[in-house]
Amino acid sequence: MTVCAMPVAMEFHNAVEHKEKIYVLQGEFFLFYEPQKDYWGFLTPMTVPRIQGLAAVYKDSIYYIAGTCGNHQRVFTVEAYDIELNKWTRKKDFPCDQSINPYLKLVLFQNKLHLFVRATQVTVEEHIFRTSRKNSLYQYDDIADQWMKVYETPDRLWDLGRHFECAVAKLYPQCLQKVL
């Protein structure tokens, strides 16, 4: 079976599925694909074009969080795309300090958007570099349009490493239920 080629070559894109359509986002391009018709179409692009962001479907909207702009600047912009209205709405930026070099992972859990954040801090003490990492979980409140920190790893907990992935929500949801 052959599939219609994408109209634009993409790298560092993100894709989500909603109601049997695939939505692909990257920079100035926002596409949808209808597998039943084997058809690609263009949609209204993001108001802040960026790549390497995180996407998730939440309440019939596609949320696109963070990313890198054309000038290689990392941003923590949050936008929501209303699928029915074909319209982007700018939300409050995710409150994050660039200096902590955060690693972000977006997940939909218990019908709420959650963002895992691994913050890396480098300190220098007497010519010795020390790296510390803190892992936090944020939950999005769409009514108040804000991210709330609902959990932070205690200082005594070991570092989960630089290749930490968001497997906790899938493997141990009962642990998160205690936190939330």
N, C-alpha and C positions, 0 to 999 in steps of 0.2 A: 504494500500500500504506500503510495506517495502522498506527501503532505505539501501543501502550498508553502513556498519559501517565505520567510520573514521579509518584509519590505525593507528593513534596515538591519545591518549587522550590529550586534550588541556585545559589549563586554562589561563586566561589573554590573550587570542588571539584576533585577529581582522580579519574581513572578508569584502571583497568587491565583487561586481559583475561586470563582463565585458563580453559582447558578449555571454550571456547565460551560462557562467561558473562562479563558485564561487571560489574565491581565499581566502585561510585561512593562516594567518601568526602568528607564535609564536616562538620566540627564534631561535633554529636551524632548525625548520621545516617550510616548505613552501609547501602547498598542493593546488591542484585544484580539483574541483568536476564538472563532467559533468552530469547534471540531466537526459538528454536524454539517456545516456548509463549507468547511475547509476554506475559511475566509479570514483574512487579517484586516483590521481597520485601525485608524488613528483616532485617539481621543485627546481631549484638552490636556496639554502638558502641565506639569507642576508649576506653581508660581515661583518656586526657588529650585531651578533645575540642579540636580545633583546625582551622583552615582554612589555605589557602595552603601546605600541606605538599607533600612529594614522595612519590610512590608508585611501587613497582616490585614485580614478582613475582620471587621468588627462592626456590628449593627448596620449591615448593608452599606458600609463605607470601607474604602481601602485607606488604611493609615500608612503613611510613609514617614519614617523617623530617621533623623540624622543623615549622614552621608558626607560626600566630598564635592565641593563646587569645582567649577572649571579651573580656578586658580590654585587647585590642590589644597584649599583651606577646608578644614574639617568643621562642619556645622552640626548643631543639634536641633535643627528645625523640625517641627512636627506639622504635617498637613494631613487633612482628611479629604478623600475624594468621594462625593456622593454619587453612587453609581446611577441612580435614577435621574438625577438632575444634570449629570455630566459637568460637575462643578467642584473645584477645589476650595477648601476653607483652611485658612492658616490658623493653627492652634498655638498655644503658648509653647515656646521652645522648651526642650528638656533641660532642666537645670543641672548643668554639668560643667566642671572646670576643665578647660583644655589641658592644663598642666598635669592632670592625673592620667593622661593617655588612656582613656577608658576603652574597654572592649565591651561591646553591647550585644545582647541577644534578645530579640522580641519573641514573646510567646503569648498565645491566647489560652488562658487557664480559668476555668469556672466562669466562662462568659465575660471575662475582664482581660484587658490588655496588661501584660506584665513585662517589665524590662529588667533583665539581669545585667548588672554592671560590675565589671572587674576593673577597679581603679588601681593603677600602679604608681607608686610614689618612690622617687629616688632621692635619697638624702646623702650628704657627704659629711662624715665625722672624722676629723683628723686624717684626711686624705684617703679615707676608706669609703667606697660607695656601698650603700645599703639599699636594697630594693624591698619594698613591702607592698603587698597587695591586699586589697579589701574587696570582698564580694558583697554586693547589696542587691536587694530585690525591691523594685518600685512598682506601684500599681497606679493605673490611670483612672482618674475620676472624670468622666466625660461631661458631667453636669457642671462641675467647678472648673473644668479644663485645667487640671493640674496633676502632676505626678507626686505621689506620696511614697516616701520610703517606708516599707512595711517590714523590712528585715535587713540586718547587717551582720556579717559574720563577726563573732567576738574576736578580740585581739589574740586570744590564746589558741584559736583554731589555726591549724596549719594552712599554709599557702596551697591553693588548688592548682597552681602552675599556670604557665602562660598559654597552654593549649587547652585550658578548661573549656568545655562545651556545656551547653544547657541541657544536660541529660537528666538533671535532678527532677524537673517537672514531669518527665515521662516515666521515670523509674520509681520515684518515691513521692507520689502526690499527697500521701497522708502526712508527710513532714511539712509540706507547704500549707496544708489545711490548718495545722496548729499555728502557723505563723500568721495566716490571713484571718 
